[in-house]
Amino acid sequence: MKTNVHKLKGDSQALELILDEAQKTAEYNNLSQKQSLQLRLLAEELIGMLPELLTVGSGSFWIENEGSSYEIHASVVAESLDFWDKENIIAVSKSGKNAASKGIINKIRLAARSMFDGYAMSLEMSNTSDYNFYDMGSLNTQTYSNAWSLKNYRDNLEAQKHKEEWDELEKSVIANIADDVIVGIIGKKVDIIIKKNFD
């Protein structure tokens, strides 16, 4: 099943459609109260990522499922990147660390933003450990020219024993509920796909 595809322009009314669609999807598929809440929480997490990304263009949103496997989709097509000052993209705080790379939601948002700016620029910025998360979540796929996966990032953190980042992951709503979050770019379009299997 695939819901209606909604256009997104960054206004709060359009973003509220995401919550409405999550509720309708849960009701239509007879999800339990816990499952409905989890789907809504994932939709809320997505809403937190979109306003900044929608400053560069317009987007669309939908939810689809096959059996108990659900995907929340958001796509943003860049019309102009002039809205972003390159210094703001790097967002260096007084400590010399990239404040934008703290927190899982910010890492997902930064992965999408870096894709809009081109992976080459992302590598220029990656001279500090603040951008290691990007390479740690890198995903090879035929669907996208460049992709990042929360699952890959989580698996690499666990293997490499990064305590501070692991603690950050454990405190994240999206990391605790979602099975994966894929961020991918093709042409001028960046997709964010939140995956959840309700078994």
C-alpha positions as CSV (number, residue, x, y, z in Angstrom):
1,M,0.0,0.0,0.0
2,K,1.2,3.5,-0.8
3,T,-0.5,6.6,0.6
4,N,-1.2,9.8,-1.3
5,V,1.9,11.7,-2.3
6,H,1.9,15.2,-0.6
7,K,3.8,18.2,-1.8
8,L,6.0,19.9,0.7
9,K,7.1,23.5,0.7
10,G,8.3,24.0,4.3
11,D,5.2,25.7,5.8
12,S,4.0,24.2,9.0
13,Q,0.6,23.2,7.6
14,A,2.3,21.1,4.9
15,L,4.5,19.4,7.5
16,E,1.5,18.6,9.6
17,L,0.2,16.5,6.7
18,I,3.1,14.1,7.6
19,L,1.6,13.4,11.0
20,D,-1.9,13.1,9.6
21,E,-0.8,10.6,7.0
22,A,1.1,8.6,9.7
23,Q,-2.1,8.4,11.7
24,K,-4.3,7.4,8.7
25,T,-1.8,4.8,7.7
26,A,-1.7,3.3,11.2
27,E,-5.5,3.2,11.4
28,Y,-5.9,1.7,7.9
29,N,-3.4,-1.0,8.6
30,N,-4.8,-1.8,12.1
31,L,-1.5,-1.1,13.8
32,S,-1.4,-1.6,17.6
33,Q,-1.3,1.5,19.8
34,K,2.5,1.0,20.3
35,Q,3.1,0.6,16.6
36,S,1.0,3.6,15.8
37,L,3.0,5.7,18.3
38,Q,6.3,4.5,16.8
39,L,5.1,5.4,13.3
40,R,4.1,8.8,14.5
41,L,7.4,9.4,16.4
42,L,9.3,8.5,13.2
43,A,7.1,11.0,11.3
44,E,7.9,13.6,13.9
45,E,11.6,12.9,13.6
46,L,11.3,13.4,9.8
47,I,9.5,16.7,10.3
48,G,12.5,17.9,12.3
49,M,14.9,17.3,9.3
50,L,12.8,18.9,6.5
51,P,12.5,22.7,7.1
52,E,16.2,23.4,6.4
53,L,16.3,21.1,3.4
54,L,13.1,22.6,2.0
55,T,14.9,26.0,1.8
56,V,16.6,24.8,-1.3
57,G,13.6,23.5,-3.2
58,S,10.3,21.7,-2.9
59,G,9.6,18.2,-1.8
60,S,7.2,15.4,-1.6
61,F,6.2,12.9,1.1
62,W,4.4,9.5,1.4
63,I,4.3,6.3,3.4
64,E,4.3,2.9,1.9
65,N,4.2,-0.6,3.3
66,E,4.3,-4.2,2.2
67,G,2.9,-6.4,5.0
68,S,4.6,-5.3,8.2
69,S,7.5,-3.5,6.5
70,Y,6.9,0.3,6.4
71,E,8.8,3.1,4.7
72,I,8.4,6.8,5.3
73,H,9.6,8.7,2.3
74,A,10.6,12.3,1.8
75,S,12.2,13.7,-1.4
76,V,13.5,17.2,-1.9
77,V,14.5,18.5,-5.3
78,A,17.0,21.3,-5.2
79,E,16.1,24.4,-7.1
80,S,18.8,26.6,-5.7
81,L,21.6,26.2,-3.2
82,D,22.1,29.9,-2.9
83,F,20.2,29.9,0.4
84,W,23.1,28.2,2.2
85,D,26.2,30.2,3.0
86,K,29.1,27.7,2.8
87,E,30.4,28.9,6.2
88,N,27.0,28.1,7.7
89,I,27.2,24.7,6.2
90,I,30.4,24.0,7.9
91,A,28.9,25.5,11.1
92,V,32.0,25.5,13.2
93,S,31.4,26.3,16.8
94,K,33.8,28.2,19.2
95,S,35.3,24.9,20.2
96,G,36.4,24.3,16.6
97,K,34.1,21.3,16.4
98,N,31.2,21.0,14.0
99,A,28.2,21.6,16.1
100,A,25.9,20.5,13.3
101,S,27.3,17.0,13.4
102,K,26.2,16.4,17.0
103,G,23.1,14.3,17.5
104,I,21.7,11.6,15.1
105,I,19.0,13.8,13.6
106,N,21.7,16.4,12.8
107,K,23.9,13.7,11.3
108,I,21.1,12.6,9.0
109,R,20.3,16.2,8.1
110,L,24.1,16.9,7.5
111,A,24.4,13.8,5.3
112,A,21.5,15.1,3.1
113,R,22.9,18.7,3.1
114,S,26.4,17.4,2.1
115,M,24.9,15.5,-0.8
116,F,23.3,18.6,-2.1
117,D,26.6,20.4,-1.8
118,G,28.5,17.5,-3.5
119,Y,30.4,14.8,-1.9
120,A,33.7,16.4,-3.0
121,M,33.0,19.4,-0.7
122,S,32.0,17.0,2.1
123,L,35.4,15.4,1.8
124,E,37.1,18.8,2.1
125,M,35.2,19.4,5.3
126,S,36.0,15.9,6.6
127,N,39.5,16.8,7.8
128,T,38.2,16.6,11.3
129,S,36.7,13.6,13.1
130,D,33.3,15.5,13.1
131,Y,32.7,14.1,9.6
132,N,33.8,10.5,10.2
133,F,30.1,9.6,10.6
134,Y,29.6,10.3,6.9
135,D,32.1,7.7,5.8
136,M,31.0,5.3,8.5
137,G,27.5,5.3,7.1
138,S,28.4,5.2,3.4
139,L,26.2,2.8,1.4
140,N,26.9,1.3,-2.0
141,T,23.7,1.1,-4.0
142,Q,22.7,1.1,-7.6
143,T,19.7,3.3,-6.9
144,Y,21.7,6.4,-5.8
145,S,24.9,8.1,-7.0
146,N,25.7,8.6,-3.3
147,A,24.0,7.2,-0.2
148,W,24.3,7.0,3.6
149,S,22.7,4.5,6.0
150,L,22.0,4.8,9.7
151,K,22.3,1.0,10.0
152,N,25.8,1.0,8.4
153,Y,26.8,3.9,10.7
154,R,25.5,1.9,13.7
155,D,27.2,-1.3,12.7
156,N,30.6,0.6,12.2
157,L,30.3,2.3,15.5
158,E,29.7,-1.0,17.3
159,A,32.6,-2.6,15.5
160,Q,35.0,0.3,16.2
161,K,33.9,0.8,19.8
162,H,33.3,4.6,19.6
163,K,31.8,5.1,23.1
164,E,30.8,8.8,22.8
165,E,29.0,8.3,19.5
166,W,27.5,5.0,20.7
167,D,26.0,6.8,23.7
168,E,24.6,9.5,21.3
169,L,23.1,6.7,19.2
170,E,21.4,5.1,22.3
171,K,19.8,8.4,23.3
172,S,18.3,9.0,19.8
173,V,14.6,8.3,19.3
174,I,15.0,7.6,15.6
175,A,18.0,5.3,16.1
176,N,16.1,3.3,18.7
177,I,12.9,2.9,16.7
178,A,13.9,2.8,13.0
179,D,15.5,-0.2,11.5
180,D,17.3,2.0,9.1
181,V,17.4,5.5,7.6
182,I,18.7,5.8,4.1
183,V,19.7,9.2,2.7
184,G,20.5,9.1,-1.1
185,I,21.0,11.5,-3.9
186,I,20.3,11.1,-7.6
187,G,20.6,14.2,-9.8
188,K,19.2,17.2,-7.8
189,K,16.9,15.0,-5.7
190,V,17.8,13.9,-2.2
191,D,15.6,11.1,-0.6
192,I,15.3,10.3,3.0
193,I,13.7,6.9,3.7
194,I,12.9,5.8,7.2
195,K,12.4,2.0,7.5
196,K,10.5,0.1,10.2
197,N,9.4,-3.5,10.3
198,F,6.5,-4.1,12.8
199,D,6.9,-7.8,13.5
